[in-house]
Amino acid sequence: MNDMAWIAAPGAPLRGHVQVPGDKSVSHRAIMLAALADGTSRIEGFLEGEDARATEAIFRRMGVSIETPAPGVRVVHGVGIDGLRAADGALDCGNAGTGMRLLAGLLAGQAFDSTLVGDASLSKRPMRRVTEPLARMGARIDTDAGGLPPLRVHGGQRLTGIEFDNTLASAQVKSCLLLAGLYADGETVVHESRPTRDYTERMLAAFGWPIDFAPGIARITGGHRLRATDVRVPADFSSAAFFLVAASIVPGSDLLLRRVGMNPRRTGLLHVLRLMGADIVESDAGEEGGEPVADLRVRHAALRGIDVPEQHVPDMIDEFPALFVAAACASGTTRVTGAHELRVKESDRIATMASGLRTLGVDIEEVDDGATITGSAGGFGGGHVESHGDHRIAMSFAVAGQRARGEVRIGDTANVSTSFPGFLTLAQSMGCALRAD
């Protein structure tokens, strides 16, 4: 366990205009496709977090020249679809599950062997969900017992396109197979019973690769080239989510979040908060890096408990810890079902949030695929909670502390830097009572 901790306490109303960091999912994919493109791409708004930097470092080690002329800016000199070369040793994905799963597909089509490793948290996350369909395409990937990392990817394999039913509703699985499909003979098709985020599809199109996609299906053929392009990474909706919830639950708050990524497969929390009575208004809509963006103005509102519609669950899987906090501050009962995926994220997010919220006096009952939370508009108590190294858990309890009746000590917060460097300073600047311990 890491010794780094925060203290959160009842805060002032949240006010101001805020720009949260760039989208992590888009940052990963921008580096990957720019590296494989013909020509030079400029990426602006790149997330300066450890996860995205880990992916960047991996491509540098495979022979890609990447310049950093300013913070949040990368100039990537692409080596072409077949231009990567073997690294001298294992490739460290850090805490990035997205990085590891997408790279498994991309590296399965290379001529050289690769080994993907990660930190203690990533080393416990399931990888059979990508290694098994990749094996159907002809890939050879060895794992540790139970399908866990490291992933030892054997190069020189001939890949063949497959038709795959993505029953897990996982954008990472879909993206992994599409990236392998760049190197496969024939057509790779991914079907989904519930549509997931389409970042990879949008960015492949932006880089000039022929791809057909619609909600629930993506279709790609191998044998083409990627063309360099400039990418502007939108602000990360998952990072904005903490402040959408904080401003909704802290009386007197009025906050404007600028240029937030509004990919429809990402914004499930926005729909659910509005169903709960949140006051969130979109304005100045546009597009950046092939992704829809908008400014979001959020003001305090009295939230009420709801049964979360299951159709929104795949579109908010990273935002559930923040939603649990909103539910704890709502009047009435909120029920979440259909969220099995929360059990295998950076931590078991259902168990970790339930344990922490109970410590604060919240009435919460776990079920296998979700939870039932009986909220209180009057907030809850203080106490000591553990994030178990999960960045989204840590930030969610920092938000919860703004409505607590006493101090909330949050243990093991160092991993916040993987996705949201500067969270502490930004939260303080808008009125949150939050400090390092």
N, C-alpha and C positions, 0 to 999 in steps of 0.2 A: 504494500500500500504506500502511496506517496504521501509525504507529510504536509504538502501544500493544502491550505484550507481557507475558506472564506467565512465571514460573519455577515449575515443579512439581517436587517431589522426593519420595522415599519418606516416607510419612506415618504417623501413629499410627492405631490402629484407629478406625473411625468409630463415634461413639456419640451418643445423644441422641434427642430428639423434634423433628421437623423439619416445617415448613410451607413447601412450595415455592410460588412465585407462581401466580396464577390462570391457567386454561387460555386460551391465546392464541386458539385457534379459537372457543371459546365467547364470549370477550370481543369479537372482531370482530362476530360474528353478533348478540350482544345489543345492541350499539350500533346496528347497521343496522336491526333490526326494531323496537327501541324508538323510533327516529327516525321510522319510518313508521307507528307505531301511533296510535290515537286515545287521548289521555290521557297521564298521567305514569307513567313506569316508574323503579324504583330498581334499580340494579345493584350488587351487593356482590361483592367478590373480583375486581374488574376488574384486568386485568394492567397495571401501570404500566410497560410496556415501549414502546419506540419504535414498533413495528409497530401495536399496538392504539391508541396515541395518535395515530398518523397517520390511522387510520380515523376516530377521534373528531373530529379537526381538520377532516377533509373534510366531515363532516355539519354541523359548526358553520358552515362556509363556505357550506353550502347552506341556511342559515336555521334550523337546529335549535338550540334553547337547551339547553345541557347544563351542569349544576352539578356541582361537586366539593366536597361538604361535608367529605370526609375522604379520605386516601389509600386507593385501591382502591374508592372509592364514586363512582358517577355517578347523578345524577338527570336523566333525559332527558324533556324535554317534547315529546312526539311531535307531528308536524305532519300526520299522516294519510297515507294511501297516495299521494295526489296533491299533497301539500303542499310538496315540496322545490322550491327555486328555484335558478336558475343561479348559479354562483359567478363571481367576478370574476377569472378566470384559471385556469391549470391546477391540477388537484388532485393533490397530491403523496402517493403511497402509500409513500414511503421505500423500505424493504427488503421490504415486505409483499406477497409473491406472492398470498397468500390475499385480502388486501384488494383488490388490483387485479383479480383474476379474478372475484371476487364482485361488485364494483362494476360491472364491464363488463356483467353481466346486469341488475343493478338499474337502471343508468343508461340501458340500451338502451330502456327503456320510458318514459322521461321526455319531456316536451314540449320540453326545451331541450338544446342541445349541451353536451358536456363533453369535457375532455381529461385523461386519466390519465397521469401521469409517475411515475418512480421513480428510485432511486439507480443507481449504475453497475452493481451486481450485478443488480438487478431488470430493468434495461434490456437484459440479455442473456438473459432467460428467455422461453421460447416461449409465445406467446399465441394462435396459430392454433387450438389445442385448444379455446378458447372462442369466438374470433371466427367460426370456420367454422360451428359449430352455431347460433350466434346469428343468423348471416346466413340460415340456413334458416328461422328464425322471423320474418324480415323486418327484422332490425336492420341498420344501416349503421355499420360501424366500420372506420376506416382505421388502418393500422399502418405502421411503418417497414419497410424491406426485410427479408425473412425472417420476417415476422409478429411483429416485436419491438416493444416499447413505444417511444414513447408510443402510447396508444390514443386516437384521436379519434372520439368517439361522437356520431353525429348524432341529435338528438332529433326528436320528431314523427313517428316511424315507427309504423305499425300492426303489432303483433306478433301472430302466430298460433301456437298451441300445436303442438308436434311430438312424435313418438315417436322417441326417440334411444337408440341402443346405445352405451353408454359403455365402449368397448373399452380405454381407457387405465387403468381402475380408479382414477380420480381423483375424490376427493370435491369438489375445487374446481370441476371441470367440471360435475358433477352440481348442485352448489349454485348455480353461475352460472345454469344453465338453469332451475332452480326459481325463482330470484328474478326472472328475466325472465318466467317463467310467471305471476307475480302480475299482470303487466300485459298478458298475452296473451289473445286470444279463444280460447275452447275449452280443451282439456285438453293439458297438457304431461306426458309420461311419459318417465322415464329408466330404461332397463334396464342392468344390470351383470352381466357374466359372473362377476366376483368382487366381492362386496359391499364398499363403502367406508364410511367414517365417516358417521353419520347425524345429525350436529349440527344441520344446517339443518332437517331434517325434524322433529326433536324440538322445536326452538325455534319453528318455525312453528306447530306444534300448541299449544305453551305460550302463544303469542300469539293463539290462537283462529282461525287460518286452517284451513279444512277441507283435510286432506291424508291420503292413504292411502300407507303405506309399510311395507315389510318388507325383510329382507336381499335385495338384488339388484334392487329395484324401488321407484320413488317416483312418485306420481301426484298432480297438482295442477291445479286450474282457476282461472282468473282471475276478477276481479269481486267479490271479498269485501273485508273490512276486517280490520285487525289491532287487537286490543285490548291496551291497556297492561297490563303485568304486572311483578311484581318477580322478579328473577333473582339467584340466588346462584351465582357462577361457581366450579366445583370447582378444586382444585389441578391443575396441568397434568401429565398423565402423562409427556409428553415431557421436562419439567423433572425430574420424579422419576426418570426413567430413568437419569440420570447417577449418582445416588446408589444406585439399585438395583444397578447394575454395580459401583460403587466399594466398597460394603459387601460385595458377593459376593466380590470378589477380594482385599481387604485382610484378612489374618488378624486375628482377634480382634474384628472389627466386629459391632455389634448396633445397628441403627438402626430407628426408627419414623417412617414418613412418614405424615402425617395428611391425611385427607379428600381422597385422590387420586381424580381422575376415572377411572372404570372402564368407560367406554364400550367395549362389546365389539369395536367396529371400530377401537379405538385400542390395545388391550393385547396385540398380538401378541408384543412383546418379553417380556412376563411369561410367556407359554406357552413361548417358546423358551428363556429362562433356566432355567425349571423342567426342561425336557427336558435341559438341560446339567448339571443337578444342583443348581441354586440353591435356597437355603432361604428362601422368601418366603411369609409367612402373611398372609391377609386377615382383618380383623376389623371390627366395628362398621359393617357395610354399611348404606347408606341411599341417599337421593336428594337432589340439590341442583340447582335450575335445570333440572329435567327430566332430569338426568344421574345415572347411578349413581355412588356414591362408596364408598370404603372406606379404612380405615387399613391400611398395609402394613408388616409387620415383616420386615426382611431381615437375615440373619446370614451371616457368612463360610461358604463351602462350597467344596469342591474341584470345579471345573468340568471337564467333559469335552467334547471336540469332537463335533459332530453334523452331519448334513446337514439344514440348516434347511428344514422343510416349506414348500413354496411357498404353501400356503393361508394361512400367517401373514404372507406378505410385504406385501400391501396394508395390513395392520393394524399395521405397524411401520416404515413407510417413513422416518419422521423419526428413528427410533431406531437405524438401522443403524450410524452412526459409533460409538455406545456399544457395540453388539453386537460390532463388530470388535475393540474393546479387550478385551471379555470373552473372545472367541475367542483373542486373543493370549496370554491368561493361563490358558487351558484346556489340559489334557493331550490330545494328539491333534489331529485335523484337523477344521476346520469348513468346510463348503461352503455358499455362498450363491448361488442362482440365481433368476431371475425378477424381478430388481430393476432393470430398465432405468431406472425413474424416477429413480434416484439420480444418473444422468448429467446431469440437467437441474434439479437443486435449486440452492441458493445458490452452490454450486460443483459440479464433477463430484466427487461425494462418494466414489465408488469410487476414482478416480485420486488424489484428495487424501489419503484415508486410507491407501491403499496406499503412496504416496510417504513419508508421515510414519512409518508403522510400519516400513518398510524402513530408514529412517534410524535407528530405535531397535533394529534388528537382528532384526526379526520376519520370518519366512518367509511371504510373502504373494504370491499370484499372481492378477493380475486376469484376469477374463473379461468379455465384453461386458456381461453382465447380473448381475455379482456378483463373487465372489472366493473363492479357496481359501486358508485361513489355517491354518498349522501352528503351534499354540500351544506354550507352555512354561510349566509350572506354576511355574517359578523366576523368571518375569518376564523383563525385557529390559533393554537398555542405555539410556543417556541420549543427548542430542543436541539439535539445533535443528530444529524442525519449523514449517511454515507452515500457518495455517488458511485462507489466501486469503480472508479476510473472512467466513468461514462460521461463524456462532455455534455450531452443533452440533459442528463439527470442533474448534473451540477448547476447548469444554467436555469433549469426549471425550479430548483429549490431556491436559487437566488431570487427568482420572481416571487415564489411563495412567501419568502421572508418579508416582502413589502406589505403583506396583509396579515402577518403574524402579530400576536399580542406581546411577544418577547423576541429575543434574539434567536436566530436559527444559525447554528454552526454547521457548515457543509464540508465534509472531509473528502480528501483525495480529488482535488480540482485541477491538477496540472494538465490533464488531457484536454481541457477547454481550448488550449492553443492549437489542437489539431484542426479545429473547424472555425474558431472565432477568436483569433488573436485580438487583444485589445478590448474584450468584452467588459472587463472590470471598469476600465476608464470610461468607456462609452456609457455604460449603465449609470455610473456616478454622474456623468455630465448632464443626464436628463432628469436627475432627481432621485435615483435609487439609493437607498441606504445600504451600501455594500462595501466591504473592505477586506483586504487580505489579513489573515490571522498569523 
